[in-house]
Amino acid sequence: MHVNVSARHGHLSSATQEKIIEKVNKLGRFFDRLTAVDVTIDLEREEPSVEIRASAEHTKDFVAREAAGELFAGLDAVIHKLEQQLRKHKEKIQAGHRQPGRKQLEVPLDSDVEAE
């Protein structure tokens, strides 16, 4: 999984970027098909806003945004939102695989006629 951290209207220290990358890398345990994660931090206002866009194979991008008084509080909130999205998506995929296929449930019309 490739992680890209960028800042708007300001600069992030390398230590801060490493902490962000470390936290974002934990998203891989919720959905293993993540290919890239882009973290954008907007430092223009008093409250920094954090946006995470996660790209995964065979699905649309997952996006979460949050503005908070502190950078890491906002980051934790955004990561939580993204975890929920990834969990829900994974549950939908797994539920679809657990269901028997339609072809198995359909009964041919010819057999209904012969049974009568």
Backbone torsions as a table, in degrees:
resi	resn	phi	psi	omega
1	MET	NA	128.9	-179.7
2	HIS	-96.1	129.0	-179.7
3	VAL	-115.3	127.9	178.5
4	ASN	-120.3	124.3	179.6
5	VAL	-113.3	126.2	177.8
6	SER	-135.4	155.2	-178.8
7	ALA	-126.2	140.4	174.0
8	ARG	-106.1	140.2	174.5
9	HIS	58.5	35.0	178.8
10	GLY	172.9	-173.6	-178.3
11	HIS	-134.1	142.0	176.3
12	LEU	-108.8	138.3	178.0
13	SER	-69.9	161.3	-179.6
14	SER	-66.4	-32.5	177.7
15	ALA	-65.5	-41.3	178.3
16	THR	-65.2	-41.8	178.4
17	GLN	-62.9	-39.6	178.6
18	GLU	-64.1	-41.0	177.7
19	LYS	-63.4	-40.3	179.5
20	ILE	-64.6	-45.0	179.5
21	ILE	-62.3	-40.8	179.4
22	GLU	-61.5	-43.1	179.7
23	LYS	-69.2	-39.5	-176.8
24	VAL	-71.6	-31.5	179.6
25	ASN	-62.5	-20.8	179.2
26	LYS	-71.5	-13.4	178.6
27	LEU	-66.9	-22.6	-179.4
28	GLY	-62.7	-22.8	179.7
29	ARG	-78.2	-13.7	178.3
30	PHE	-89.6	-32.1	-179.8
31	PHE	-151.0	112.0	-171.0
32	ASP	-80.5	-3.8	179.4
33	ARG	-94.2	14.9	176.6
34	LEU	-68.7	132.5	-179.8
35	THR	-107.0	-37.9	-178.1
36	ALA	-149.7	146.0	177.1
37	VAL	-131.1	124.9	177.1
38	ASP	-109.7	122.2	178.5
39	VAL	-109.2	122.6	178.6
40	THR	-119.8	125.2	-179.7
41	ILE	-116.0	123.8	-179.9
42	ASP	-102.3	114.1	-176.4
43	LEU	-102.1	17.4	-175.1
44	GLU	-69.5	-43.2	-175.7
45	ARG	-91.1	-179.0	176.7
46	GLU	-66.8	-35.6	177.8
47	GLU	-101.0	115.4	178.0
48	PRO	-67.0	137.7	177.1
49	SER	-106.3	141.4	-176.8
50	VAL	-120.1	132.8	176.0
51	GLU	-128.0	133.4	176.1
52	ILE	-123.1	129.1	176.0
53	ARG	-119.6	115.3	-178.1
54	ALA	-108.6	126.5	178.1
55	SER	-100.8	137.3	180.0
56	ALA	-134.0	160.3	178.8
57	GLU	-69.9	138.6	171.8
58	HIS	60.1	28.8	177.3
59	THR	-156.1	167.8	177.8
60	LYS	-74.8	167.7	179.2
61	ASP	-71.8	148.2	174.9
62	PHE	-101.0	130.5	-176.0
63	VAL	-129.5	136.9	175.5
64	ALA	-142.5	141.9	-180.0
65	ARG	-133.5	148.3	177.0
66	GLU	-159.3	143.4	173.1
67	ALA	-118.6	133.6	-178.4
68	ALA	-144.7	167.2	-179.3
69	GLY	-66.3	-32.5	179.1
70	GLU	-121.1	150.6	-176.2
71	LEU	-61.1	-49.4	-175.3
72	PHE	-74.5	-24.8	173.6
73	ALA	-67.6	-42.1	176.2
74	GLY	-65.6	-39.6	178.9
75	LEU	-63.2	-43.6	178.5
76	ASP	-62.5	-40.1	179.5
77	ALA	-66.1	-41.0	-180.0
78	VAL	-67.6	-41.5	178.9
79	ILE	-62.9	-39.5	178.0
80	HIS	-62.4	-43.7	178.7
81	LYS	-61.5	-42.5	-178.9
82	LEU	-68.8	-36.7	176.1
83	GLU	-59.6	-42.5	179.5
84	GLN	-62.8	-42.4	179.2
85	GLN	-63.6	-43.6	-179.0
86	LEU	-66.8	-40.8	177.1
87	ARG	-60.7	-46.8	-178.8
88	LYS	-62.8	-42.3	-180.0
89	HIS	-65.1	-42.2	-179.8
90	LYS	-65.5	-39.7	177.4
91	GLU	-63.0	-39.6	178.4
92	LYS	-64.5	-40.3	178.9
93	ILE	-65.1	-47.4	-178.0
94	GLN	-66.5	-36.1	178.6
95	ALA	-66.0	-36.0	178.5
96	GLY	-67.2	-33.3	179.5
97	HIS	-77.6	-23.3	-178.9
98	ARG	-81.3	-22.8	-178.5
99	GLN	-75.4	140.1	174.1
100	PRO	-66.7	150.1	-178.3
101	GLY	-68.6	160.5	-179.8
102	ARG	-65.8	-36.0	-177.2
103	LYS	-63.6	-30.5	179.2
104	GLN	-72.8	-29.3	-176.8
105	LEU	-86.5	-25.8	-176.6
106	GLU	-72.7	139.3	176.7
107	VAL	-110.4	129.7	179.6
108	PRO	-61.0	146.7	-178.8
109	LEU	-66.9	-29.6	-178.7
110	ASP	-63.1	-37.6	-178.0
111	SER	-70.2	-30.0	177.3
112	ASP	-66.4	-38.9	-177.5
113	VAL	-70.4	-41.1	-178.9
114	GLU	-69.0	-30.9	-177.7
115	ALA	-69.3	-27.1	-177.2
116	GLU	-82.4	NA	NA
